Amino acid sequence: MDWTFGITLKNRELLVRFVDEYTLAELNKIPEGFTNNIIWNITHTIVTQQRLVYHLSGLSMLVSDDMVAKFRNGTQPENNLSQQEVDVIKDLLISTIEKTKEDYTKGVFKTYYEYTVGMKSTLHNVEEAIEFNNFHEGMHLGYILALRKSL
């Protein structure tokens, strides 16, 4: 799983660079033809990873219920995020994956509640959830690349 976590961290480092390289206005902008923005996609990856790995393992997530409600599947940006909110999101990008790797190594994930994702694939265990998460984050990286061309 070290390789799989390495992929996740590399993607998260790319997302940190977007936070660093774009202005708050650019991160919040919803370009014409889109329904969300760069910072929504970034935060959605954090929330989804937490739901797939921790929530479905019956464990407490490392993000707030409020964040989950605003950025889970099926949501759209409700308002612009502040710089303070973006700073928290930036910190969570790396810290949540480091904590997940630590918890995985410690054997914290003992239970997993099977879950069928939108692609009709069923996740049976935490390893599948972590691997699927990389695919999901790659899709959102693609969305972010398209969004930035429309800024």
Disulfide bonds with the S-S distance in Angstrom:
none
